[in-house]
Structures are given as structure tokens and as C-alpha cells.
Amino acid sequence: MNINIKDLSIEELFELNSEVVRLIKVKRSQASKKAKRDLFSGAKVSFEARGSRQSGTVIKTMRKFANVRVGSVVWRVPMHVLTKE
């Protein structure tokens, strides 16, 4: 089913936007929960930040974020962007 969004009313666009935002939040939440199951303090991880790949060690996991030590700097990183090495 194809929908031409140019033909939708403002109300329909707002409804569509709300649904898309809701789905994005659900997918991020699922990814965070999966990452939390796989990550623990001391795990080696990497993530994209400021245009480059950063590698470090998890020092603390929280509900949606992890504190990752990269050199002498500690980053607060969303769980869903971490890749276990």
C-alpha cells in the first residue's frame, strides 16, 4: 500500500508523525534492552562520536545509557549505539 503524503491533511500528518516517533522510541528501547543484556562493567565497546570511532571500556550501565571510559575521558553513551568488541 503506497501513501502519497502530499495528499494528507495536517491532522493526518500529525497522526502519522506521532506514530513514526512512537515506533522509533520502541525500536530504540528494544535495542537498549538488548545491549544492556550483552554489556557489563569491563566490557570493551566502540561507538561513533564526533565523526570518528571511539573505543573504550564500560564502567557503568544504567537503564538507557552506559558510562564508557575512552582514555581519561568518560562518555555517557546511549546503549543502542554501543557495539561490543
N, C-alpha and C positions, 0 to 999 in steps of 0.2 A: 504494500500500500504506500503510494507516494503522496506526500502532502506538500502543496505549494504554500510556503509560509507567507508569501506576499499576499495571499488571498485571505489570511486570517485577520480577525478583528483584534483590537487592542486587548480586550478581555481574554480572548483565546491565546494570544501571545503571552500574556502574563501567566495564564494557566500552564502553558507549555514550558515557560521558563521555570516556574515553580517545580514542575515535575522533573525537569532536567537537573536542577540544583539538588533536589531530593535524591535522585539516583546517583549523582556524583558523591554526595555525602555518604550514602550507603556503601558504595564501592570503596571509598577511602577508609571507612570504618572497617569493612571486611579485610582490606589489605593491612590495616594497622593491627587487627587482631591476629592475623596470620603471622605477621612479622614479630609480634610480641611472643607468640608461641615458639618461634625459631631463635629468638635473641635472648641473651642473658648477659649479665655483667662479665666482662672479659672477652666477649666475642669480637672478632675482627670484622669490621664493616667498611663499606665505602658509600659515598653519596655525591651527588652533583651540587656544587655550590660556587657561586661567583664565576661561572664559566669554566670551572675545572673540576676534575675528580678529586675528592678528598678521601683519604683512608685513615681510619683510626680504630679505637677500642671503645666499646660500650662501657660506661662506668655506672650508668643507672638507667633502668627502664621505668617509664611511667605509663599511664593509660594510653596516650596517643603519641607521646614523644619519648625520645631517648637522649640522654646526655652522652656525647661521644667526644673522647679526648683525641685531638689531632695535634701532635706535638705538645706544645704547652698551652694550647687553647682548647676550651671545652665548648662544643657546639650543642645547641638544643635543636634536635632534628626530628621532623615528623617520621613516625615509624614506617609509613608506607613508601618513603623514598630510600630507605636503607637497603643495601644489598650485602648479604653475608658473604664473606670471602672464605 
